[in-house]
């Protein structure tokens, strides 16, 4: 699982990018993006994902939805 940024809520402040321990967050075309392949949700580093904690917009950084499997 990884974090995701709600594009329509992102104000491009870069708070999430600066504190990402895995450098999984980068500036995208419209908003910052999270690389799901490298994002660890800060497991074993912080009690909660650092990007979610640092974001000034409540609900902008959330856990990615788990894909449905059949």
Secondary structure, DSSP 8 states (H G I E B T S, - for coil): --EEE-GGG-----HHHHT-TT--EEE-SSSEEE-TTT--TTTTT-SS-HHHHH-SSTTSEEE-------
